Amino acid sequence: MRHGIHFISGLPRSGSTLLSAILRQNPRFHAMMTSPVGAIYLAMLGAVSRKNEAAVFIDEDQKRELLTGVFRNYYHKIAADKVVFDTNRLWCSKMPSIAAHFPDAKVICCVRNVSWIMDSIERLTRRNDLELSGIFGFDAGGTVYTRVNRLAASDGMVGFALDALREAYFGEYADRLLLVGYEALTREPAATVAAIYDFIGEAPFAHDFDNVEYDAEEFDVLLGSPGLHRVRRKVEFIARPTVLPPDLIERFVDDAFWIRPEGNVRHVQVLTPTL
């Protein structure tokens, strides 16, 4: 692939769209919200596997080229001197593939206390109370408990991402990971972004954290979740009370495994606020 490429992954509602909005201020960078590349890659992976009886005619080199071609062809209009950041929560579950296709690629994982992720999604759901959200299969029923249970399932929006993050964090390619805490990004954006630049080996850039722009409202409306990818103009941390019942807050209290130094057996770099 002619472009440099890195990946943004990790947990939902943890700052990945905000991070993309910040990075794209740099004219050398191309960054967006979740791209379709991940889904296309999975479809191609199925097409070149034994699931396809004709795959017997596809050798390993052809398979690698076809899969790498998903990235190359999707980003072919991007100038060759740009660095691409592709965003998708599934990349944490595909670390061996990333290493095979792009030996120099890094994976930036946005993370946040899981209770606050659930709170953020529930708050969005209540704000759009007259809409049916694709996050929950456009289901008109349910309570905060059924919604959180669906999100937390292994194939749910949050549960899958959390399991994929664990897989990458404890796996053999963990040296490619940088975990970026939501509070670090929103409380100390300059220091956090500088650390990201250092991690990926890019020259510093003067970002404007008071004028960040990103618009995906058309996508969010089609999903039935207006505001899902809305980014505030100024990067700042806003404290607020939770809308979740106390037992749901307690349910996820131990899920932030990345904050426990004794469990960081692969010595993954984790960015947390210094204040």
VENSUL-V390744 format. One line per field, one symbol per residue. ss: DSSP state (a for helix, b for strand, c for the rest). psi: psi as a letter, one per 30 degrees, with the letter a starting at -180 (. if undefined). burial: b if it has 24 or more other C-alpha atoms within 12 Angstrom, else e. A space follows every 10 residues. Layout:
ss=???
psi=???
burial=???
//
This chain:
ss=cccbbbbbbb cccccaaaaa aaacccccbb bcccccaaaa aaaaaaaccc ccaaaaacca aaaaaaaaaa aaaacccccc ccbbbbbcaa aaaaaaaaaa acccccbbbb bccaaaaaaa aaaaaaaccc cccaaacccc cccaaaaaaa aaccccaaaa aaaaaaaaac cccaaabbbb baaaaaacaa aaaaaaaaaa cccccccccc ccccccaaaa aacccccccc cccccccccc cccccaaaaa acccccaaac aaacccccbb bcccc
psi=kflkklkkab klhggeeeee eeeffjffkj klaklfeeee eeeeeefglf fjffffgjle eeeeeeeefe eeeegffkkf glkkjkkkff ffgheeeeee eifgkljjjk llkeefeeee eeeeeeehfg kkkfegghkf alleeeeeee eflfgleeee eeeeeeeeeg lfgfffkjkj keeeefeiee eeeeeeeeeg hlklkjljff ikkkjgeeee eefgikfegk kkekjlkjkl llfklefeef egfgfifffj effifghkkk jlkf.
burial=bebbbbbbbb bbbbbbbbbb bbbbbbeebb bbbbbebbee beebbeebee eeeeeeeeee eebeebbbbb bbeebeebee ebbbbbbbbb bbbbbebbbe bbeebbbbbb bbbbbbbbbb bbbbbeeeee bbbebbeeee eeebeebbeb bbeeebbbbb bbbbbbbbbb bebbbbbbbb bbbbbbbbbb bbbbbbbebb eeeeeebebe ebbbebeeeb eeebbbbbbb bbeebeeeee eeebeeebbe ebeebbbbbe eeeeeeebbb bbeee
//
